[in-house]
Structures are given as structure tokens and as C-alpha cells.
Amino acid sequence: MSFEEYESLPTQNFVTHMTAGAIAGVMEHCIMYPLDSVKTRMQSLRTAHNSTIVETFRYMVQREGLLRPVRGMTAVVMGAGPAHACYFATYEHSKHTLSQLTRHRHDHITHGLSGCLASLIHDAVSNPTEVVKQRLQMLNSPYRGVWECARHVYRKEGFRAFYRSYGTQIAMNVPFSSLHFVTYEWCQATLNPSRQYDPRAHALCGAAAGAIAAAATTPLDVCKTVLNTQESAARVDGLVEAATQVMRATGPLGFFKGVQARVLYQMPAAAICWLTYETFKHALLRVEGQEDGSHTSLPSASSSPSTSSPPLACAALRLAAASTEVPAPSLTRT
């Protein structure tokens, strides 16, 4: 499959990208959720026994139960699917549109701007579930489940509490997404210049992009955790107040609390996310090509495993596509 077939055809179908993005988001967050819980606990202003990843995880399991690191995962499942569906669909559509306008002359700028737009949409969808998730992850959390936590936050603090950290999240995720997508696309151009479906290249490029973006934006992630959990005696509103609380409680090094856990979380999480997304994007493209009778050719029996889609995935996706497919607008391919 050529670069034009793989990159340009799916961009015109939101259903393809939303489906692949939703599956990728749920897979990424569920698999890596225990490490995300450790990272959140390490960024706490009050929690003891949180100086290292191993110490924090051991304390959570020994003192609070074996299932404590996965508490709040339901909130992630509810939020990650829709958020990542919008995330990847927005990115692919923006990348396609901006590339047409710039005639592929400024690809790094195109990828960065597309990542910014995708982040704005993603965070608007995911911010409420992030608040619930992090409150359930904290030490001595009084909530028994997702819905109880959501109801309590709404009654005590109002709807605004679910978006109190939105400004900080945007301040963090806009540069995060820009770095992430620019790094991923650059690595792809280096390791996979033909842009074929290559699981190893997708995973390696995703891991590199996740690590660089995570390390660079850790200080803002710490401030976001402070805003979401509201552990201080006085209510904290805004990035400046959150940064002041962190500085007062832990000093300058406090802005990098949990950086190891964040990087170790984002590397495999981004690898899983991109690998899952590219796999389902590739499979959906092939299914659409078969159903529409397009020029996309099927692999022969001797084709390389790295360029063929999993048969079981194709069968499942064919059924899903049959029930969810909507007519795409006709666009002129370049």
C-alpha cells in the first residue's frame, strides 16, 4: 500500500478515525492505569511514602489493598473513548486540511498546529473524568465509586469544579500534543519514510514522542493534579495559585515530582496508543477498500506479516463498519 493510499484515504472518513482513536484511547489508559495512579499519588502534596515508584506502589498495595492501583478505572473507560475519538479525528482532519493549504511545505508546523487543535477538543471532553479519576486515586479517598464521587463534587463545588483545571490542562496539553505529534511524525519520516504499516516503527515512534512530551510538561501536570484533587485547606483556583502551593509545600523540585512515573507511563502508553490506532486505521481502510471496490489491493499469501492486517480484526471491523458506516463527502484527492 502506497503512502498516498495509507495517509490520504482515511483522512476523509471521520468514522474510521473516531473508531480507531476510541479503541486506542481505551487500550492505552486501561493497560497503563496502575502506573498513572502511582504518578498521581507521587504528585500529592500530603501523601507520605511516595518518593519513588516502587515505594509508592508497594505502600498502595500493602496498606490499601491489591486493587487500589486500579481504582477509578471506570472513569477512564468512560472518558478515554470519546476523548480519543475526537482527538485523532480532529488531528487527522486538521493535518489533511493544513497540508493541502501549505502544499506539504511546512510539515512540522502543520503537525504542531493540528496537535494543538486536537488537544483543545480532547481536553474539553476528558477534563471531568480526569477530576473524578484523580480524586479516587488519592490517599484516603472517601468515595466508593465513580458516580458517588461525581455527585459529591457537583453538589459541594458545582459544575465549575469539573473544569477548574481546564486552563492548566490546556496550558500543559497544547505544548504536549505539539511536541508529541511533531516528534512522532519526524520519527516516522526517519524510521518509516515510505509510511507503510509497520508495527515496530509505530510503537518506537510513539514511545519516543510520549517520553519527550511527558518530560517537558511535568511541571504543568503537577499543577493540574493540585487543582483536581484540592488537598490544601484553602481552595486553589488557577495555575498561579497551584504553582504557589507547590512551591510553598515542596520547593522548586516539587514541580518534577513523579517525572519518572510520568515518563515511564507515557512511553508504553503512547506506543500502545499509536500501535493500536495505526493497526485499526489500517484494518478499517482495507475493509472499506474491499467493500467499495477501490484500488486498494489485498496482500498475497506471501506478503510480509508487517504489512497485512489481522484477519480476526478485519472480520470484527467489517461487522462494525456495516452498522456504523455513514456516507463520506466526496473530496478531490491530491
Solvent accessible surface area in square Angstrom, and as a share of the most:
residue,aa,sasa,rsa
1,M,61,0.27
2,S,49,0.32
3,F,79,0.33
4,E,102,0.46
5,E,32,0.14
6,Y,3,0.01
7,E,24,0.11
8,S,26,0.17
9,L,24,0.12
10,P,0,0.00
11,T,6,0.03
12,Q,26,0.12
13,N,22,0.11
14,F,94,0.39
15,V,39,0.23
16,T,1,0.00
17,H,3,0.01
18,M,75,0.34
19,T,40,0.23
20,A,0,0.00
21,G,0,0.00
22,A,26,0.20
23,I,54,0.27
24,A,0,0.00
25,G,0,0.00
26,V,45,0.26
27,M,84,0.37
28,E,14,0.06
29,H,43,0.19
30,C,34,0.20
31,I,92,0.47
32,M,23,0.10
33,Y,3,0.01
34,P,42,0.26
35,L,35,0.17
36,D,10,0.05
37,S,0,0.00
38,V,1,0.01
39,K,7,0.03
40,T,0,0.00
41,R,1,0.00
42,M,7,0.03
43,Q,0,0.00
44,S,2,0.01
45,L,36,0.18
46,R,169,0.62
47,T,13,0.07
48,A,60,0.46
49,H,90,0.40
50,N,21,0.11
51,S,85,0.55
52,T,72,0.42
53,I,37,0.19
54,V,94,0.54
55,E,52,0.23
56,T,1,0.01
57,F,88,0.37
58,R,121,0.44
59,Y,42,0.16
60,M,0,0.00
61,V,35,0.20
62,Q,128,0.57
63,R,167,0.61
64,E,53,0.24
65,G,32,0.31
66,L,141,0.70
67,L,135,0.67
68,R,19,0.07
69,P,4,0.02
70,V,51,0.29
71,R,65,0.24
72,G,9,0.09
73,M,49,0.22
74,T,77,0.45
75,A,1,0.01
76,V,13,0.07
77,V,65,0.37
78,M,81,0.36
79,G,4,0.04
80,A,7,0.05
81,G,8,0.08
82,P,69,0.43
83,A,0,0.00
84,H,12,0.05
85,A,8,0.06
86,C,34,0.21
87,Y,25,0.10
88,F,2,0.01
89,A,4,0.03
90,T,30,0.17
91,Y,1,0.00
92,E,5,0.02
93,H,83,0.37
94,S,12,0.08
95,K,24,0.10
96,H,35,0.16
97,T,54,0.31
98,L,41,0.20
99,S,9,0.06
100,Q,67,0.30
101,L,128,0.64
102,T,35,0.20
103,R,183,0.67
104,H,114,0.51
105,R,166,0.61
106,H,97,0.43
107,D,57,0.29
108,H,103,0.46
109,I,108,0.55
110,T,2,0.01
111,H,18,0.08
112,G,10,0.10
113,L,92,0.46
114,S,0,0.00
115,G,0,0.00
116,C,29,0.17
117,L,84,0.42
118,A,0,0.00
119,S,1,0.00
120,L,72,0.36
121,I,77,0.39
122,H,30,0.13
123,D,0,0.00
124,A,41,0.32
125,V,56,0.32
126,S,11,0.07
127,N,0,0.00
128,P,32,0.20
129,T,32,0.19
130,E,31,0.14
131,V,1,0.00
132,V,7,0.04
133,K,10,0.04
134,Q,0,0.00
135,R,19,0.07
136,L,1,0.01
137,Q,1,0.00
138,M,11,0.05
139,L,44,0.22
140,N,127,0.65
141,S,18,0.11
142,P,102,0.64
143,Y,17,0.06
144,R,212,0.77
145,G,27,0.26
146,V,19,0.11
147,W,153,0.54
148,E,51,0.23
149,C,0,0.00
150,A,22,0.17
151,R,120,0.44
152,H,73,0.33
153,V,0,0.00
154,Y,123,0.47
155,R,181,0.66
156,K,139,0.59
157,E,34,0.15
158,G,26,0.25
159,F,128,0.54
160,R,147,0.54
161,A,2,0.01
162,F,18,0.08
163,Y,71,0.27
164,R,19,0.07
165,S,0,0.00
166,Y,62,0.24
167,G,52,0.50
168,T,4,0.02
169,Q,6,0.03
170,I,32,0.16
171,A,40,0.31
172,M,7,0.03
173,N,21,0.11
174,V,38,0.22
175,P,52,0.33
176,F,22,0.09
177,S,3,0.02
178,S,23,0.15
179,L,69,0.34
180,H,15,0.07
181,F,0,0.00
182,V,41,0.24
183,T,18,0.10
184,Y,4,0.01
185,E,8,0.03
186,W,141,0.49
187,C,14,0.09
188,Q,5,0.02
189,A,54,0.42
190,T,78,0.46
191,L,98,0.49
192,N,8,0.04
193,P,100,0.63
194,S,59,0.38
195,R,31,0.11
196,Q,51,0.23
197,Y,16,0.06
198,D,33,0.17
199,P,39,0.25
200,R,181,0.66
201,A,6,0.04
202,H,0,0.00
203,A,25,0.19
204,L,113,0.56
205,C,1,0.00
206,G,0,0.00
207,A,18,0.14
208,A,36,0.28
209,A,0,0.00
210,G,0,0.00
211,A,19,0.14
212,I,88,0.45
213,A,0,0.00
214,A,0,0.00
215,A,44,0.34
216,A,63,0.49
217,T,4,0.03
218,T,0,0.00
219,P,34,0.22
220,L,45,0.22
221,D,1,0.00
222,V,0,0.00
223,C,3,0.02
224,K,8,0.03
225,T,1,0.01
226,V,4,0.03
227,L,1,0.01
228,N,2,0.01
229,T,14,0.08
230,Q,32,0.14
231,E,22,0.10
232,S,31,0.20
233,A,121,0.94
234,A,67,0.52
235,R,129,0.47
236,V,3,0.01
237,D,48,0.25
238,G,33,0.32
239,L,64,0.32
240,V,121,0.69
241,E,83,0.37
242,A,0,0.00
243,A,29,0.23
244,T,58,0.34
245,Q,36,0.16
246,V,0,0.00
247,M,95,0.42
248,R,174,0.64
249,A,59,0.46
250,T,54,0.31
251,G,18,0.17
252,P,95,0.60
253,L,152,0.76
254,G,1,0.01
255,F,34,0.14
256,F,102,0.42
257,K,48,0.20
258,G,2,0.02
259,V,35,0.20
260,Q,105,0.47
261,A,0,0.00
262,R,11,0.04
263,V,32,0.18
264,L,92,0.46
265,Y,10,0.04
266,Q,25,0.11
267,M,72,0.32
268,P,49,0.31
269,A,0,0.00
270,A,4,0.03
271,A,16,0.13
272,I,39,0.20
273,C,8,0.05
274,W,6,0.02
275,L,60,0.30
276,T,14,0.08
277,Y,0,0.00
278,E,8,0.03
279,T,20,0.11
280,F,46,0.19
281,K,3,0.01
282,H,3,0.01
283,A,0,0.00
284,L,8,0.04
285,L,5,0.03
286,R,12,0.04
287,V,0,0.00
288,E,29,0.13
289,G,5,0.05
290,Q,73,0.32
291,E,80,0.36
292,D,102,0.53
293,G,66,0.63
294,S,45,0.29
295,H,111,0.50
296,T,16,0.09
297,S,85,0.55
298,L,113,0.56
299,P,53,0.34
300,S,74,0.48
301,A,117,0.91
302,S,103,0.67
303,S,40,0.26
304,S,56,0.36
305,P,119,0.75
306,S,33,0.21
307,T,49,0.29
308,S,35,0.22
309,S,16,0.10
310,P,56,0.35
311,P,109,0.69
312,L,151,0.75
313,A,20,0.15
314,C,12,0.07
315,A,46,0.36
316,A,61,0.47
317,L,8,0.04
318,R,89,0.33
319,L,137,0.68
320,A,43,0.34
321,A,10,0.08
322,A,78,0.60
323,S,93,0.60
324,T,75,0.44
325,E,86,0.38
326,V,81,0.47
327,P,131,0.82
328,A,55,0.43
329,P,96,0.60
330,S,114,0.74
331,L,90,0.45
332,T,122,0.71
333,R,129,0.47
334,T,124,0.72
